[in-house]
Amino acid sequence: GLQPQFSGTADHLSVSEVDVRYVSDGDVTICTATVLSNDTWTCSPAEPLADREYTYYASAGPGAQSPDRTLVIDTAVPSPPTITGPGRPLRK
């Protein structure tokens, strides 16, 4: 699994924290961020996210949420490449 960093913007004068939440899995909070004075926020999950697709959104409270986004975690090692040619020694 991985611990991706989620980031975004929010008005720090009206919002102090932002939660990043799963759409599926019962609306569980992935991480919580403090909105900085420059209106930005970042957070990462405390535990690595397992390999799979996640649909998530950022929420600053009831009625204040971002559109859903999708993230795919895939830490599987790809198959090694193969060599198919040349099949015999080359001579000049």
CORZIWO-V701533 format. One record per residue. N is the residue number from 0. RES is the residue in one letter. SS is DSSP state (H for helix, E for strand, C for the rest). PHI is phi in whole degrees, 0 to 359 (NA if undefined). NEAR is the number of other ideal C-beta (glycine too) atoms within 12 Angstrom. Layout:
n,res,ss,phi,near
N,RES,SS,PHI,NEAR
N,RES,SS,PHI,NEAR
This chain:
n,res,ss,phi,near
0,G,C,NA,18
1,L,E,232,20
2,Q,C,241,18
3,P,C,293,22
4,Q,E,264,18
5,F,E,268,31
6,S,E,210,21
7,G,E,182,28
8,T,E,229,18
9,A,C,200,31
10,D,C,287,18
11,H,C,292,19
12,L,C,283,11
13,S,C,245,13
14,V,C,226,25
15,S,C,259,19
16,E,E,222,22
17,V,E,232,36
18,D,E,258,32
19,V,E,260,38
20,R,E,232,30
21,Y,E,288,28
22,V,C,286,23
23,S,C,274,16
24,D,C,60,16
25,G,C,73,8
26,D,C,62,17
27,V,C,286,20
28,T,E,285,22
29,I,E,278,34
30,C,E,198,29
31,T,E,235,24
32,A,E,237,31
33,T,E,271,20
34,V,C,280,28
35,L,C,277,21
36,S,C,296,12
37,N,C,269,13
38,D,C,70,20
39,T,E,250,21
40,W,E,213,31
41,T,E,214,21
42,C,E,201,28
43,S,E,228,20
44,P,C,295,27
45,A,C,293,13
46,E,C,243,12
47,P,C,301,15
48,L,E,276,28
49,A,C,291,19
50,D,C,295,15
51,R,E,172,19
52,E,E,266,18
53,Y,E,238,28
54,T,E,251,21
55,Y,E,218,34
56,Y,E,209,26
57,A,E,257,34
58,S,E,232,31
59,A,C,248,28
60,G,C,128,16
61,P,C,305,7
62,G,C,79,6
63,A,C,237,17
64,Q,E,226,22
65,S,C,283,22
66,P,C,297,12
67,D,C,295,19
68,R,E,230,22
69,T,E,238,15
70,L,E,228,26
71,V,E,247,17
72,I,E,260,20
73,D,C,217,15
74,T,C,259,15
75,A,C,295,12
76,V,C,285,7
77,P,C,291,7
78,S,C,296,6
79,P,C,291,6
80,P,C,288,6
81,T,C,244,6
82,I,C,252,7
83,T,C,247,6
84,G,C,189,7
85,P,C,286,8
86,G,C,271,7
87,R,C,216,6
88,P,C,299,6
89,L,C,259,7
90,R,C,235,5
91,K,C,261,3
